[in-house]
């Protein structure tokens, strides 16, 4: 009974050490870089041959007919 118990305790300790080592190893370095492989966006005039925005004159009539 004592050998089974010793084997179970040592297995639990080994498993905890393995999981702890994996977690510590992964937290040591932040490997995610959101800007990796991204180039800055070019000016819109460089990649569009047409206007995608412009100024529009807008007039709104607030008169309610029938009042």
Secondary structure as a PSIPRED ss2 file (coil, helix, strand):
# PSIPRED VFORMAT (PSIPRED V4.0)

   1 X C   1.000  0.000  0.000
   2 X H   0.000  1.000  0.000
   3 X H   0.000  1.000  0.000
   4 X H   0.000  1.000  0.000
   5 X H   0.000  1.000  0.000
   6 X H   0.000  1.000  0.000
   7 X H   0.000  1.000  0.000
   8 X H   0.000  1.000  0.000
   9 X H   0.000  1.000  0.000
  10 X H   0.000  1.000  0.000
  11 X H   0.000  1.000  0.000
  12 X H   0.000  1.000  0.000
  13 X H   0.000  1.000  0.000
  14 X H   0.000  1.000  0.000
  15 X H   0.000  1.000  0.000
  16 X H   0.000  1.000  0.000
  17 X H   0.000  1.000  0.000
  18 X H   0.000  1.000  0.000
  19 X H   0.000  1.000  0.000
  20 X H   0.000  1.000  0.000
  21 X H   0.000  1.000  0.000
  22 X H   0.000  1.000  0.000
  23 X H   0.000  1.000  0.000
  24 X H   0.000  1.000  0.000
  25 X H   0.000  1.000  0.000
  26 X H   0.000  1.000  0.000
  27 X H   0.000  1.000  0.000
  28 X H   0.000  1.000  0.000
  29 X C   1.000  0.000  0.000
  30 X C   1.000  0.000  0.000
  31 X C   1.000  0.000  0.000
  32 X C   1.000  0.000  0.000
  33 X C   1.000  0.000  0.000
  34 X C   1.000  0.000  0.000
  35 X C   1.000  0.000  0.000
  36 X C   1.000  0.000  0.000
  37 X C   1.000  0.000  0.000
  38 X C   1.000  0.000  0.000
  39 X C   1.000  0.000  0.000
  40 X C   1.000  0.000  0.000
  41 X C   1.000  0.000  0.000
  42 X C   1.000  0.000  0.000
  43 X C   1.000  0.000  0.000
  44 X H   0.000  1.000  0.000
  45 X H   0.000  1.000  0.000
  46 X H   0.000  1.000  0.000
  47 X H   0.000  1.000  0.000
  48 X C   1.000  0.000  0.000
  49 X C   1.000  0.000  0.000
  50 X C   1.000  0.000  0.000
  51 X C   1.000  0.000  0.000
  52 X C   1.000  0.000  0.000
  53 X C   1.000  0.000  0.000
  54 X C   1.000  0.000  0.000
  55 X C   1.000  0.000  0.000
  56 X C   1.000  0.000  0.000
  57 X C   1.000  0.000  0.000
  58 X C   1.000  0.000  0.000
  59 X C   1.000  0.000  0.000
  60 X C   1.000  0.000  0.000
  61 X C   1.000  0.000  0.000
  62 X C   1.000  0.000  0.000
  63 X C   1.000  0.000  0.000
  64 X C   1.000  0.000  0.000
  65 X C   1.000  0.000  0.000
  66 X C   1.000  0.000  0.000
  67 X C   1.000  0.000  0.000
